[in-house]
């Protein structure tokens, strides 16, 4: 399995979760059970953060400088996730949409950096 394959294995689920988050933010305004949406937002955010963190670990093996840079980006992403979860929990779907936009932009920025970093594959044996 190549590094590109591992990257795709982490990104594909993220894209599905991001799509689900967009749908939740749009559906949320008239939701009878906003706490249920908050729970789904929390689950999706946690899943995306786990995938991004795993992708960062896989992509930065042997590249300490890039790893540190992306770890800082991951902390910013986690803070944006916390803001989105707080907005969903408060039932403030206008703020949720704003925080989701920021979260998506930060996710995209992390992927852009990872795509720009040369990756080396160790040969077995």
Rosetta blueprint (number, residue, H / E / L):
1 X L
2 X L
3 X H
4 X H
5 X H
6 X H
7 X H
8 X H
9 X H
10 X H
11 X H
12 X H
13 X H
14 X H
15 X H
16 X H
17 X H
18 X H
19 X H
20 X H
21 X H
22 X H
23 X H
24 X H
25 X H
26 X H
27 X H
28 X H
29 X H
30 X H
31 X L
32 X L
33 X L
34 X H
35 X H
36 X H
37 X H
38 X H
39 X H
40 X H
41 X H
42 X H
43 X H
44 X H
45 X H
46 X H
47 X H
48 X H
49 X H
50 X H
51 X H
52 X H
53 X H
54 X H
55 X H
56 X H
57 X H
58 X H
59 X H
60 X L
61 X L
62 X L
63 X L
64 X H
65 X H
66 X H
67 X H
68 X H
69 X H
70 X H
71 X H
72 X H
73 X H
74 X H
75 X H
76 X H
77 X H
78 X H
79 X H
80 X H
81 X H
82 X H
83 X H
84 X H
85 X H
86 X H
87 X H
88 X H
89 X H
90 X H
91 X L
92 X L
93 X H
94 X H
95 X H
96 X H
97 X H
98 X H
99 X H
100 X H
101 X H
102 X H
103 X H
104 X H
105 X H
106 X H
107 X H
108 X H
109 X H
110 X H
111 X H
112 X H
113 X H
114 X H
115 X H
116 X H
117 X L
118 X L
119 X L
120 X L
121 X L
122 X L
123 X L
124 X L
125 X L
